[in-house]
């Protein structure tokens, strides 16, 4: 089941409203304001970051529902929240392996340029390693983030742009936006872009965001495990 990219489901006005909410309001109010408030409350960057990520997921999904789905009388199926063919499981495995191999090659290449992969998130987890902190980090990275990010960046953004400009443009535009929102963790941006391409392609080939959620979750979960026990 391939996704149909010929139908324009949503308007440019809806896209603008969603982008203002997610790329302007969320970074200022949630990622900066709420995070620093929670950091002062918890005095723990991992806890503050996880709580902030959960709040972001609610706002992203709530915004999509109120701005896009409800006015158009659509269900979450419009974003690809639906089952997929059993035959696609083998491709999910291959796409996961490809993403891991590509990420390793990118990291190796960056190391030759003197660019490391450590950031505040990994350093916080490594410096405060407990079973509870590991579980919190794993759930946040492997479950919460993949669910709302795949629905938003692939189910909405990729489908919006690919329906207007074609598959390649949809892949590039949605992956570029997905990469930009990961700033200021600059050393992960190349991996973010490649992963965005793979997640969007999985959505295109299956018509469902669930394969992307599985690949995304497996990749992030593996990253947390390697970070925790490195």
N, C-alpha and C positions, 0 to 999 in steps of 0.2 A: 504493500500500500504506500504509494508515493503521495506526498502532499501536493494539493492543487495550488499553484501559485498564480493562477490567472484571475482570481476573484479578489477585488478590493473590498475587504470586510469593514474597514474603518477609515475615518476621514483624517486629513492632516490636522484639523483642529483637535481631535482626540489625541493624536500623537503629540502635539505641542503641549497640551495640558499634562499628559503623562510624563513627558520629559522635564517639564518645569517642576513637577512634584518630585520626581526621582533623582534628577541631576542637579537641582538647585535647592529645593526645600529640604530634602533628606540629608544631603551633605552638611548643610549649615545647621539645621535644627537637631538632627539625630546624630550623625557621625561626629560632629564637633560639640554641639551643646550638650546633648544627652550623655555622650561618652564621657566628657569631662566631669559632669555632675556625678555619674555613676562611679567614675574613678575615685572621686573624693569620698563617695559613700562607701565603696567596697575596699578601697585602697589596694586594689588588685586589678591589673590591666587585663588579665585573662577573663575574669568575671565581668568586668565592665564591657569588654569587647563582645563577649558572648551575648550579654543582655541587649547591647546595642544592635547586634546582628539580628536578634529575634524581633526587636521593635521594627527594624528595617523590613523584615520579611512581612510583618503585618501591614505596614504602610504600602509596600509595593503591591501586595495582593489586594489589599483593600482599595487602593487607588485604581487598579485595573478593573475591579468589579464595579466601583461607583462611576468611573469615567467612561469605561468602554462597554462592559458586559450589560449592566443594568439598562442603560439608555437604549441599547440595541436589542434588548430582550434575548440575549444570548447566554448560553451556559459555558462552563469552563472548557467544554469540548472544543470551543472555537479557538482555544489556545493549545489544542493538542493534548489535553488531559483526558486520555482515553487509552484503551488497550492497544496492543500491537501484535502482529503475527508471530507465532512461535518460531518461524524460520529466521527471524531477525536476531535471535539470541546469539547465534554464531557470529553475526556481524558485531554485536555488542562486545563480545570477547575480543574480536580482532581490533576494533576501534579503541578499546581500552589499552591493548598491548601497543598499538601504534602511538597512542598519546604518551604512554610511559616512555617508549623508546625515543620519541621525538623530544620529550622533555629532558631526558638524560643527555641527548646530543646537544641541546641548547645550553644546558647547565655546564657541560664540558667546554663548549665553545666560549661561554662567558667567563669561565675560570681562566682561560688563556688570555683573556682581556683584562684580567685582574678584578673581575666583578663577582662578588660572592652572592650567595642565595639567602643568607641570614637576614631577618628583619625583626621588628619589635615583637611581632606575634610569636615567632619561633623562639626568640630569646626569652620571652616571658614564660612560655610553656616549659622550656628546658630549665630555667632557674627556679621554677616552682612545681617540679614534677611530683605529683601524688596521683593515686588512682582516681580520685575525684576530679582533679584537674584534667587528667587524660580523658576521662569519660566526657567531661564538659566540652573539651576541645574537639573530640571526635564527633560528638553529636552535632555540634555547631558546624563543623567543616563538611562532614559526610552526609548529613541529613538536612539540616535547616537551610544552609546556603544553596545546595543543589536544587532543592525544590522550588524556592521562589525565584532563583536566578534563571533556571531553565524556562519556567513559565513566562517570565518577563522578557528575557533577552532573546530566546528562541521562539516561544509560543506567540509573543506579541511583536517584538521588534523585527526578528528575522522574517516572520510571515508578512508583516507590513511592507517592508522594503522589497522582498522578493516578489510580492504580488504586483509591484509597480515597475521594478527595474530588472527583474530576472534573478535567477538563482545566484549567479556569481556576485552580483552587486549586493544581494541580500546577505550572502556569506561575509563579504568584506565589510559592509557598513555595520552590521550587528556585532561582528567580532571586534571592530575598531572601538565601538562604544563600550563594549564589554571590557576591553583593555583599558580604556581611558578611566573608567570608574574605579580601577584598582590602583590608580595613583593615590598616595605617594610611594607605594611599594614598587619602585622603579625596576628593581632587579628581577621581578617576576613578570614584567609586562610581555616579553617575548613568548613565554609559556602561556600566559593568559590569551594572547592572540591566537596561537595555534590551537589551544583547547577550545576557544570560541568557534573556530572553523569546524572542528570535529563535532562539537555538540550540535551546531546548526545543520551539518550534513546528516547527522543521525536523525534529526527531526525531519529533514527533507525526505530521507529515504523511507522512514517508517510512518510518518504522519502523526507521530506521538512524541510528547516531550519526555515520556517515561524512560526510553532508552538513554537519552541524554542525562537524565537524573541519575540513572544507574552508573553510567560511565563517570560522570562528574563526581558522584559520591564515592565510587571505588578509588578514583584518582586522589581525591582530597583525603580520604581515609588512609590510604597508603602513605601519603605525605605526612600526615599527623603521626603515624606509627614510626616512620623513619626519623622524623624530627625528635620524637620523644625518646627514642632509644639510640640516637646517634652518639 
